[in-house]
Amino acid sequence: MTTIELYYSDTCQNCHQVRMLLLEVIPKTMKFKEINISYPEGQQRARGLNIMSVPTIAIDGEVVFVGRTSKEELLREIKARES
C-alpha cells in the first residue's frame, strides 16, 4: 500500500493548507501519515529523509514536494503512483 507522509509544524500556515489539499485528494487505497516536526520523534524521522523545511510530502519514503504545491500537481503525482 502506498504511504503518503506530510511533514509539518503546528505553526506553519502553509502546512495546514497542504494538509487540507491532501485530505481532499488522497484515495482510500493510500495510507496517510502526518509527522509533526515540533516533536523529537518527528524531527528524527525528518532527518532520516534529509528534510530541512516544511511542508514536505514524501511518498513511500521519497521526498516528492517541498513547500506549497497545487492540487493539480498532487493529483498528477498520486495518479502516477497508482499505476
Residue, then its C-alpha position, 0 to 999 in steps of 0.5 A: m500500500t502506498t504511504i503518503e507522509l506530510y511533514y509539518s509544524d503546528t505553526c506553519q500556515n502553509c502546512h495546514q493548507v497542504r494538509m487540507l489539499l491532501l485530505e481532499v485528494i488522497p484515495k482510500t487505497m493510500k495510507f496517510k501519515e502526518i509527522n509533526i516536526s515540533y516533536p523529537e520523534g518527528q524531527q528524527r524521522a525528518r532527518g532520516l529523509n534529509i528534510m530541512s523545511v516544511p511542508t514536505i510530502a514524501i511518498d513511500g519514503e521519497v521526498v516528492f514536494v517541498g513547500r506549497t504545491s497545487k492540487e493539480e500537481l498532487l493529483r498528477e503525482i498520486k495518479a502516477r503512483e497508482s499505476 
